Amino acid sequence: MAWLPDQTLADFATVARLAGVSLAADAIRIEALPAPHAPPTRLPAGQMAVYVFTHGQDVLKVGKVGPKSQARYTSQHYNPGSAQSTLAASMIADAERIGLGDADRAEIGNWIRTNVDRVNILLPASLGVPVLTLMESFLQCRLRPRYEGFRSQRG
């Protein structure tokens, strides 16, 4: 599904308002990293984030990180063995269906950096984890990512 980050965030502001959260116009910042991209080197101090990985029209993964989750934000999704439920591991498990060859699987982190777009949505940590979770859930419902949670949890 093609998505427009600015429009999506305007819609999220409405959802947040309905939840009793007031967002300043400049509270949320979008950072687009089109392919080929370099992963972020750090999560900015005092920030938390929701990130979206896409390949063409296909939304692959939506995730969130709190203000102390540097590795999750910068590197884990590019390395299949680094944590549970990473983009890299999900893509390797689905390699045949999405057309990844053996070389692509062996170098999945490089393949992701070269072929996948990433959008980071940065929020002030002062908004709190409930707002972060609300944004992640909203984007998961809106975008229907292919790889969400564990395989057993996917609909």
N, CA, C and O atoms as a DFTB+ gen file, in Angstrom:
620 C
 N C O
     1  1       0.839      -1.184       0.000
     2  2       0.000       0.000       0.000
     3  2       0.876       1.236       0.000
     4  3       1.778       1.356       0.829
     5  1       0.629       2.139      -0.899
     6  2       1.344       3.414      -0.886
     7  2       0.832       4.236       0.290
     8  3      -0.362       4.237       0.589
     9  1       1.715       4.907       0.928
    10  2       1.275       5.741       2.046
    11  2       1.953       7.083       1.975
    12  3       3.075       7.216       1.485
    13  1       1.260       8.059       2.467
    14  2       1.749       9.436       2.484
    15  2       2.008       9.807       3.941
    16  3       1.062      10.055       4.688
    17  1       3.264       9.848       4.354
    18  2       3.551      10.105       5.765
    19  2       2.912      11.371       6.318
    20  3       2.381      11.345       7.428
    21  1       2.946      12.477       5.580
    22  2       2.372      13.723       6.108
    23  2       0.872      13.596       6.348
    24  3       0.371      14.036       7.383
    25  1       0.145      12.994       5.394
    26  2      -1.297      12.812       5.565
    27  2      -1.581      11.837       6.708
    28  3      -2.504      12.043       7.497
    29  1      -0.790      10.792       6.787
    30  2      -0.965       9.798       7.841
    31  2      -0.777      10.442       9.210
    32  3      -1.526      10.149      10.142
    33  1       0.220      11.318       9.336
    34  2       0.438      11.987      10.623
    35  2      -0.677      12.966      10.956
    36  3      -1.023      13.140      12.124
    37  1      -1.237      13.604       9.944
    38  2      -2.396      14.476      10.195
    39  2      -3.560      13.639      10.725
    40  3      -4.258      14.063      11.647
    41  1      -3.770      12.472      10.156
    42  2      -4.821      11.580      10.645
    43  2      -4.504      11.087      12.060
    44  3      -5.402      10.960      12.893
    45  1      -3.226      10.811      12.324
    46  2      -2.849      10.378      13.668
    47  2      -3.121      11.472      14.690
    48  3      -3.527      11.173      15.813
    49  1      -2.909      12.724      14.330
    50  2      -3.182      13.828      15.257
    51  2      -4.644      13.799      15.687
    52  3      -4.964      14.099      16.837
    53  1      -5.531      13.437      14.757
    54  2      -6.953      13.319      15.096
    55  2      -7.174      12.168      16.072
    56  3      -7.915      12.306      17.045
    57  1      -6.535      11.042      15.810
    58  2      -6.653       9.885      16.707
    59  2      -6.121      10.249      18.096
    60  3      -6.752       9.932      19.104
    61  1      -4.978      10.905      18.150
    62  2      -4.404      11.302      19.431
    63  2      -5.351      12.246      20.172
    64  3      -5.562      12.106      21.377
    65  1      -5.909      13.194      19.454
    66  2      -6.853      14.140      20.076
    67  2      -8.051      13.398      20.660
    68  3      -8.505      13.714      21.760
    69  1      -8.568      12.403      19.917
    70  2      -9.683      11.597      20.424
    71  2      -9.292      10.813      21.677
    72  3     -10.142      10.482      22.503
    73  1      -7.991      10.520      21.807
    74  2      -7.488       9.812      22.979
    75  2      -7.129      10.770      24.119
    76  3      -6.646      10.346      25.169
    77  1      -7.369      12.055      23.900
    78  2      -7.088      13.042      24.937
    79  2      -5.667      13.560      24.950
    80  3      -5.223      14.132      25.946
    81  1      -4.942      13.367      23.847
    82  2      -3.545      13.814      23.750
    83  2      -3.477      15.015      22.819
    84  3      -3.963      14.964      21.690
    85  1      -2.877      16.083      23.294
    86  2      -2.683      17.271      22.480
    87  2      -1.253      17.261      21.952
    88  3      -0.295      17.203      22.723
    89  1      -1.124      17.319      20.632
    90  2       0.192      17.317      19.995
    91  2       0.483      18.699      19.423
    92  3      -0.324      19.247      18.672
    93  1       1.630      19.257      19.775
    94  2       2.057      20.514      19.166
    95  2       2.333      20.260      17.690
    96  3       2.725      19.155      17.312
    97  1       2.135      21.256      16.869
    98  2       2.298      21.115      15.417
    99  2       3.684      20.602      15.047
   100  3       3.830      19.869      14.069
   101  1       4.700      20.979      15.814
   102  2       6.064      20.557      15.497
   103  2       6.572      19.428      16.398
   104  3       7.777      19.183      16.457
   105  1       5.671      18.744      17.096
   106  2       6.084      17.696      18.035
   107  2       6.621      16.461      17.335
   108  3       7.492      15.775      17.869
   109  1       6.116      16.172      16.154
   110  2       6.485      14.948      15.452
   111  2       7.275      15.320      14.200
   112  3       6.886      16.214      13.448
   113  1       8.393      14.620      13.989
   114  2       9.256      14.896      12.847
   115  2       9.387      13.640      11.997
   116  3       9.564      12.541      12.523
   117  1       9.299      13.805      10.690
   118  2       9.439      12.694       9.743
   119  2      10.840      12.742       9.142
   120  3      11.313      13.793       8.710
   121  1      11.488      11.587       9.125
   122  2      12.807      11.451       8.514
   123  2      12.705      10.346       7.460
   124  3      12.601       9.168       7.801
   125  1      12.734      10.724       6.192
   126  2      12.632       9.750       5.098
   127  2      14.027       9.306       4.687
   128  3      14.916      10.128       4.466
   129  1      14.206       7.993       4.587
   130  2      15.476       7.405       4.160
   131  2      15.196       6.502       2.959
   132  3      15.038       5.291       3.120
   133  1      15.133       7.081       1.757
   134  2      14.857       6.257       0.580
   135  2      16.037       5.345       0.244
   136  3      17.190       5.665       0.532
   137  1      15.726       4.212      -0.364
   138  2      16.772       3.271      -0.788
   139  2      17.572       3.874      -1.924
   140  3      17.013       4.557      -2.782
   141  1      18.847       3.636      -1.941
   142  2      19.630       2.976      -0.893
   143  2      19.787       3.929       0.296
   144  3      19.961       5.136       0.125
   145  1      19.722       3.362       1.493
   146  2      19.798       4.214       2.675
   147  2      20.855       3.710       3.654
   148  3      21.233       2.538       3.645
   149  1      21.310       4.610       4.479
   150  2      22.168       4.269       5.611
   151  2      21.282       4.288       6.848
   152  3      20.567       5.262       7.082
   153  1      21.321       3.224       7.639
   154  2      20.523       3.235       8.866
   155  2      20.949       4.387       9.772
   156  3      22.094       4.834       9.711
   157  1      20.051       4.859      10.595
   158  2      20.445       5.921      11.522
   159  2      21.553       5.423      12.448
   160  3      21.608       4.239      12.781
   161  1      22.416       6.315      12.852
   162  2      23.509       5.941      13.738
   163  2      23.140       6.050      15.209
   164  3      23.821       5.493      16.070
   165  1      22.065       6.767      15.493
   166  2      21.610       6.883      16.880
   167  2      20.178       7.410      16.902
   168  3      19.724       8.063      15.963
   169  1      19.496       7.119      17.972
   170  2      18.200       7.719      18.238
   171  2      18.495       9.031      18.953
   172  3      19.177       9.029      19.978
   173  1      17.998      10.148      18.438
   174  2      18.309      11.429      19.076
   175  2      17.899      11.453      20.549
   176  3      16.869      10.890      20.922
   177  1      18.700      12.099      21.372
   178  2      18.427      12.215      22.806
   179  2      17.032      12.796      23.030
   180  3      16.619      13.739      22.354
   181  1      16.326      12.223      23.979
   182  2      15.007      12.723      24.332
   183  2      13.914      12.368      23.341
   184  3      12.812      12.911      23.408
   185  1      14.213      11.456      22.418
   186  2      13.243      11.075      21.387
   187  2      12.902       9.589      21.490
   188  3      13.654       8.800      22.061
   189  1      11.783       9.242      20.940
   190  2      11.384       7.863      20.694
   191  2      10.893       7.848      19.255
   192  3      10.710       8.909      18.658
   193  1      10.678       6.672      18.690
   194  2      10.362       6.643      17.265
   195  2       9.483       5.463      16.893
   196  3       9.472       4.420      17.548
   197  1       8.750       5.676      15.814
   198  2       8.076       4.602      15.091
   199  2       8.727       4.617      13.716
   200  3       8.958       5.684      13.147
   201  1       9.024       3.433      13.179
   202  2       9.669       3.354      11.871
   203  2       8.871       2.440      10.968
   204  3       8.203       1.512      11.424
   205  1       8.954       2.723       9.666
   206  2       8.225       1.963       8.651
   207  2       9.210       1.583       7.555
   208  3       9.880       2.445       6.986
   209  1       9.294       0.287       7.262
   210  2      10.110      -0.215       6.157
   211  2       9.185      -0.575       5.007
   212  3       8.184      -1.263       5.207
   213  1       9.515      -0.109       3.790
   214  2       8.708      -0.434       2.611
   215  2       9.616      -0.864       1.464
   216  3      10.780      -0.473       1.376
   217  1       9.043      -1.678       0.597
   218  2       9.732      -2.103      -0.628
   219  2       8.724      -1.902      -1.747
   220  3       7.782      -2.682      -1.886
   221  1       8.920      -0.859      -2.544
   222  2       7.914      -0.511      -3.548
   223  2       6.620      -0.137      -2.833
   224  3       6.620       0.688      -1.920
   225  1       5.525      -0.748      -3.255
   226  2       4.216      -0.488      -2.635
   227  2       3.973      -1.355      -1.403
   228  3       2.963      -1.192      -0.718
   229  1       4.884      -2.265      -1.120
   230  2       4.710      -3.247      -0.059
   231  2       5.250      -2.715       1.268
   232  3       6.445      -2.446       1.385
   233  1       4.386      -2.562       2.262
   234  2       4.828      -2.189       3.603
   235  2       5.295      -3.471       4.282
   236  3       4.531      -4.426       4.425
   237  1       6.545      -3.480       4.692
   238  2       7.137      -4.685       5.254
   239  2       7.004      -4.754       6.768
   240  3       6.608      -5.789       7.305
   241  1       7.327      -3.679       7.457
   242  2       7.359      -3.716       8.919
   243  2       7.124      -2.329       9.486
   244  3       7.588      -1.327       8.940
   245  1       6.394      -2.290      10.593
   246  2       6.212      -1.086      11.399
   247  2       6.668      -1.459      12.805
   248  3       6.244      -2.478      13.349
   249  1       7.517      -0.649      13.383
   250  2       7.994      -0.931      14.734
   251  2       8.155       0.335      15.533
   252  3       8.016       1.443      15.015
   253  1       8.451       0.155      16.802
   254  2       8.629       1.304      17.689
   255  2       9.851       1.095      18.566
   256  3      10.259      -0.037      18.829
   257  1      10.423       2.190      19.010
   258  2      11.522       2.169      19.963
   259  2      11.341       3.286      20.973
   260  3      11.008       4.419      20.626
   261  1      11.569       2.938      22.225
   262  2      11.565       3.942      23.277
   263  2      12.887       4.685      23.284
   264  3      13.772       4.383      22.483
   265  1      13.030       5.642      24.167
   266  2      14.216       6.498      24.165
   267  2      15.520       5.782      24.513
   268  3      16.593       6.357      24.330
   269  1      15.460       4.550      25.008
   270  2      16.680       3.833      25.394
   271  2      16.922       2.600      24.526
   272  3      17.640       1.687      24.936
   273  1      16.335       2.565      23.344
   274  2      16.421       1.382      22.478
   275  2      17.307       1.635      21.263
   276  3      16.873       1.461      20.125
   277  1      18.525       2.039      21.504
   278  2      19.431       2.394      20.409
   279  2      19.619       1.256      19.401
   280  3      19.474       1.469      18.197
   281  1      19.939       0.048      19.882
   282  2      20.239      -1.054      18.963
   283  2      19.022      -1.414      18.111
   284  3      19.161      -1.699      16.922
   285  1      17.846      -1.402      18.708
   286  2      16.636      -1.727      17.942
   287  2      16.456      -0.711      16.816
   288  3      16.065      -1.071      15.705
   289  1      16.735       0.531      17.100
   290  2      16.542       1.610      16.138
   291  2      17.614       1.627      15.045
   292  3      17.309       1.905      13.886
   293  1      18.853       1.334      15.404
   294  2      19.950       1.528      14.459
   295  2      20.363       0.286      13.685
   296  3      20.747       0.394      12.520
   297  1      20.294      -0.896      14.300
   298  2      20.938      -2.039      13.644
   299  2      20.182      -3.362      13.644
   300  3      20.361      -4.145      12.712
   301  1      19.366      -3.646      14.619
   302  2      18.817      -4.993      14.752
   303  2      18.014      -5.469      13.543
   304  3      18.073      -6.651      13.206
   305  1      17.278      -4.598      12.893
   306  2      16.443      -5.037      11.771
   307  2      17.260      -5.421      10.536
   308  3      16.712      -5.999       9.598
   309  1      18.538      -5.116      10.519
   310  2      19.415      -5.436       9.399
   311  2      20.198      -6.733       9.625
   312  3      20.925      -7.181       8.738
   313  1      20.054      -7.328      10.796
   314  2      20.804      -8.514      11.185
   315  2      19.833      -9.569      11.700
   316  3      19.218      -9.370      12.747
   317  1      19.677     -10.692      10.988
   318  2      18.658     -11.675      11.362
   319  2      18.856     -12.321      12.727
   320  3      17.882     -12.787      13.318
   321  1      20.069     -12.368      13.245
   322  2      20.308     -13.026      14.524
   323  2      20.397     -12.093      15.704
   324  3      20.732     -12.531      16.805
   325  1      20.108     -10.828      15.515
   326  2      20.349      -9.847      16.576
   327  2      19.243      -9.751      17.623
   328  3      19.502      -9.327      18.750
   329  1      18.038     -10.129      17.280
   330  2      16.911     -10.011      18.213
   331  2      15.740     -10.800      17.640
   332  3      15.789     -11.276      16.506
   333  1      14.700     -10.926      18.434
   334  2      13.486     -11.561      17.929
   335  2      12.754     -10.587      17.015
   336  3      12.826      -9.372      17.197
   337  1      12.063     -11.126      16.052
   338  2      11.180     -10.360      15.176
   339  2      11.878      -9.193      14.476
   340  3      11.470      -8.040      14.610
   341  1      12.937      -9.514      13.728
   342  2      13.607      -8.482      12.939
   343  2      13.141      -8.569      11.491
   344  3      12.699      -9.622      11.032
   345  1      13.244      -7.466      10.789
   346  2      12.909      -7.449       9.372
   347  2      13.782      -8.445       8.627
   348  3      13.280      -9.190       7.785
   349  1      15.081      -8.475       8.918
   350  2      15.998      -9.380       8.220
   351  2      15.570     -10.837       8.383
   352  3      15.515     -11.573       7.398
   353  1      15.268     -11.261       9.598
   354  2      14.864     -12.650       9.828
   355  2      13.547     -12.968       9.130
   356  3      13.390     -14.050       8.565
   357  1      12.606     -12.036       9.165
   358  2      11.310     -12.257       8.499
   359  2      11.497     -12.405       6.997
   360  3      10.855     -13.250       6.373
   361  1      12.363     -11.597       6.415
   362  2      12.581     -11.672       4.969
   363  2      13.286     -12.970       4.579
   364  3      12.958     -13.564       3.552
   365  1      14.241     -13.412       5.377
   366  2      14.921     -14.676       5.085
   367  2      13.924     -15.831       5.155
   368  3      13.955     -16.727       4.312
   369  1      13.051     -15.814       6.144
   370  2      12.052     -16.879       6.273
   371  2      11.079     -16.881       5.097
   372  3      10.480     -17.913       4.792
   373  1      10.919     -15.753       4.443
   374  2       9.975     -15.592       3.333
   375  2      10.710     -15.442       2.001
   376  3      10.125     -14.991       1.017
   377  1      11.995     -15.820       1.966
   378  2      12.874     -15.545       0.824
   379  2      12.343     -16.093      -0.488
   380  3      12.394     -15.407      -1.509
   381  1      11.843     -17.295      -0.478
   382  2      11.385     -17.903      -1.733
   383  2      10.211     -17.122      -2.313
   384  3      10.176     -16.835      -3.510
   385  1       9.256     -16.784      -1.460
   386  2       8.061     -16.076      -1.935
   387  2       8.392     -14.691      -2.481
   388  3       7.774     -14.240      -3.446
   389  1       9.363     -14.015      -1.870
   390  2       9.682     -12.653      -2.323
   391  2      10.838     -12.610      -3.311
   392  3      11.241     -11.533      -3.752
   393  1      11.370     -13.768      -3.658
   394  2      12.377     -13.837      -4.715
   395  2      13.795     -13.496      -4.305
   396  3      14.563     -12.988      -5.122
   397  1      14.163     -13.760      -3.063
   398  2      15.537     -13.532      -2.635
   399  2      16.368     -14.773      -2.941
   400  3      15.987     -15.887      -2.582
   401  1      17.492     -14.577      -3.599
   402  2      18.406     -15.675      -3.875
   403  2      19.311     -15.946      -2.687
   404  3      19.264     -15.242      -1.678
   405  1      20.142     -16.983      -2.820
   406  2      21.061     -17.345      -1.735
   407  2      21.995     -16.191      -1.380
   408  3      22.258     -15.945      -0.202
   409  1      22.495     -15.487      -2.388
   410  2      23.403     -14.362      -2.130
   411  2      22.675     -13.246      -1.378
   412  3      23.242     -12.619      -0.483
   413  1      21.421     -13.005      -1.749
   414  2      20.634     -11.978      -1.048
   415  2      20.441     -12.357       0.414
   416  3      20.560     -11.510       1.299
   417  1      20.144     -13.630       0.666
   418  2      19.936     -14.094       2.048
   419  2      21.215     -13.947       2.862
   420  3      21.177     -13.529       4.019
   421  1      22.342     -14.291       2.258
   422  2      23.616     -14.223       2.971
   423  2      23.988     -12.779       3.323
   424  3      24.672     -12.532       4.316
   425  1      23.543     -11.854       2.521
   426  2      23.861     -10.434       2.723
   427  2      22.578      -9.625       2.937
   428  3      22.432      -8.535       2.384
   429  1      21.657     -10.155       3.734
   430  2      20.330      -9.539       3.862
   431  2      20.404      -8.098       4.373
   432  3      19.623      -7.255       3.932
   433  1      21.314      -7.800       5.282
   434  2      21.442      -6.418       5.768
   435  2      21.776      -5.451       4.647
   436  3      21.197      -4.368       4.557
   437  1      22.710      -5.846       3.793
   438  2      23.051      -5.007       2.639
   439  2      21.883      -4.913       1.673
   440  3      21.619      -3.848       1.114
   441  1      21.173      -6.035       1.472
   442  2      20.017      -6.026       0.570
   443  2      18.958      -5.046       1.073
   444  3      18.383      -4.296       0.285
   445  1      18.703      -5.050       2.365
   446  2      17.712      -4.125       2.938
   447  2      18.163      -2.683       2.733
   448  3      17.380      -1.847       2.284
   449  1      19.409      -2.389       3.056
   450  2      19.911      -1.009       2.893
   451  2      19.834      -0.553       1.432
   452  3      19.575       0.619       1.160
   453  1      20.056      -1.467       0.506
   454  2      20.077      -1.129      -0.918
   455  2      18.691      -1.029      -1.532
   456  3      18.476      -0.212      -2.428
   457  1      17.741      -1.843      -1.070
   458  2      16.455      -1.991      -1.754
   459  2      15.217      -1.537      -0.988
   460  3      14.135      -1.461      -1.571
   461  1      15.344      -1.242       0.267
   462  2      14.180      -0.952       1.115
   463  2      14.222       0.504       1.561
   464  3      15.273       1.018       1.946
   465  1      13.071       1.160       1.504
   466  2      12.922       2.524       2.018
   467  2      12.586       2.449       3.507
   468  3      11.957       1.497       3.968
   469  1      13.010       3.454       4.236
   470  2      12.706       3.524       5.666
   471  2      12.231       4.932       5.983
   472  3      12.811       5.912       5.515
   473  1      11.181       5.027       6.773
   474  2      10.714       6.314       7.281
   475  2      10.723       6.224       8.795
   476  3      10.137       5.309       9.375
   477  1      11.386       7.170       9.431
   478  2      11.402       7.270      10.893
   479  2      10.485       8.419      11.289
   480  3      10.545       9.508      10.718
   481  1       9.654       8.162      12.256
   482  2       8.771       9.193      12.794
   483  2       9.212       9.415      14.233
   484  3       9.025       8.556      15.094
   485  1       9.790      10.562      14.476
   486  2      10.377      10.872      15.776
   487  2       9.415      11.684      16.626
   488  3       8.814      12.653      16.162
   489  1       9.279      11.270      17.882
   490  2       8.390      11.929      18.835
   491  2       9.171      12.247      20.106
   492  3      10.081      11.502      20.469
   493  1       8.836      13.326      20.777
   494  2       9.496      13.610      22.052
   495  2       9.158      12.525      23.077
   496  3       8.000      12.124      23.201
   497  1      10.165      12.056      23.806
   498  2       9.934      11.034      24.836
   499  2       8.961      11.533      25.901
   500  3       8.301      10.735      26.566
   501  1       8.871      12.839      26.059
   502  2       7.961      13.411      27.063
   503  2       6.493      13.087      26.785
   504  3       5.659      13.177      27.686
   505  1       6.169      12.710      25.537
   506  2       4.785      12.326      25.226
   507  2       4.412      11.000      25.890
   508  3       3.235      10.733      26.131
   509  1       5.405      10.178      26.182
   510  2       5.176       8.924      26.889
   511  2       4.956       7.733      25.974
   512  3       4.562       7.878      24.817
   513  1       5.218       6.552      26.520
   514  2       5.098       5.304      25.778
   515  2       3.665       5.039      25.296
   516  3       3.505       4.479      24.211
   517  1       2.613       5.410      26.043
   518  2       1.272       5.175      25.502
   519  2       1.029       5.866      24.151
   520  3       0.357       5.302      23.288
   521  1       1.564       7.070      23.960
   522  2       1.416       7.769      22.675
   523  2       2.234       7.050      21.607
   524  3       1.779       6.912      20.472
   525  1       3.430       6.594      21.954
   526  2       4.265       5.828      21.027
   527  2       3.536       4.550      20.594
   528  3       3.508       4.217      19.409
   529  1       2.964       3.857      21.537
   530  2       2.237       2.616      21.243
   531  2       1.000       2.898      20.403
   532  3       0.673       2.128      19.500
   533  1       0.313       3.995      20.695
   534  2      -0.851       4.382      19.903
   535  2      -0.457       4.637      18.453
   536  3      -1.150       4.206      17.532
   537  1       0.661       5.340      18.252
   538  2       1.105       5.613      16.886
   539  2       1.480       4.315      16.167
   540  3       1.098       4.116      15.014
   541  1       2.214       3.444      16.829
   542  2       2.587       2.175      16.201
   543  2       1.336       1.375      15.827
   544  3       1.242       0.857      14.714
   545  1       0.392       1.273      16.734
   546  2      -0.841       0.523      16.462
   547  2      -1.641       1.150      15.326
   548  3      -2.172       0.445      14.467
   549  1      -1.722       2.469      15.328
   550  2      -2.426       3.173      14.257
   551  2      -1.797       2.858      12.906
   552  3      -2.502       2.548      11.947
   553  1      -0.471       2.938      12.829
   554  2       0.216       2.671      11.562
   555  2       0.096       1.198      11.154
   556  3      -0.041       0.896       9.969
   557  1       0.147       0.296      12.111
   558  2      -0.038      -1.112      11.781
   559  2      -1.440      -1.360      11.219
   560  3      -1.597      -2.101      10.248
   561  1      -2.444      -0.750      11.818
   562  2      -3.820      -0.901      11.311
   563  2      -3.963      -0.254       9.934
   564  3      -4.589      -0.832       9.046
   565  1      -3.401       0.918       9.751
   566  2      -3.522       1.660       8.503
   567  2      -2.745       1.001       7.370
   568  3      -3.250       0.891       6.253
   569  1      -1.511       0.560       7.653
   570  2      -0.607       0.115       6.599
   571  2      -0.576      -1.399       6.388
   572  3      -0.135      -1.863       5.336
   573  1      -1.028      -2.161       7.353
   574  2      -1.072      -3.629       7.238
   575  2       0.268      -4.218       6.782
   576  3       0.333      -4.830       5.717
   577  1       1.335      -4.045       7.568
   578  2       2.645      -4.542       7.157
   579  2       2.678      -6.065       7.021
   580  3       2.005      -6.788       7.756
   581  1       3.473      -6.527       6.067
   582  2       3.601      -7.955       5.787
   583  2       4.187      -8.704       6.975
   584  3       3.707      -9.781       7.327
   585  1       5.210      -8.149       7.591
   586  2       5.907      -8.830       8.687
   587  2       5.645      -8.090       9.987
   588  3       6.350      -7.138      10.324
   589  1       4.653      -8.522      10.694
   590  2       4.346      -7.879      11.963
   591  2       4.304      -8.914      13.057
   592  3       3.566      -9.894      12.958
   593  1       5.080      -8.714      14.096
   594  2       5.120      -9.664      15.200
   595  2       5.690     -10.997      14.741
   596  3       6.467     -11.069      13.789
   597  1       5.295     -12.026      15.424
   598  2       5.745     -13.364      15.088
   599  2       4.820     -13.970      14.048
   600  3       3.652     -13.594      13.946
   601  1       5.343     -14.900      13.287
   602  2       4.568     -15.518      12.204
   603  2       3.215     -16.029      12.719
   604  3       2.205     -15.893      12.029
   605  1       3.187     -16.612      13.916
   606  2       1.952     -17.148      14.479
   607  2       0.915     -16.064      14.780
   608  3      -0.272     -16.363      14.911
   609  1       1.359     -14.804      14.891
   610  2       0.455     -13.694      15.206
   611  2      -0.103     -13.013      13.973
   612  3      -1.016     -12.194      14.083
   613  1       0.424     -13.331      12.802
   614  2       0.009     -12.638      11.585
   615  2      -1.308     -13.209      11.077
   616  3      -1.542     -14.417      11.099
   617  1      -2.169     -12.282      10.614
   618  2      -3.471     -12.696      10.116
   619  2      -3.480     -13.044       8.673
   620  3      -4.524     -13.410       8.133
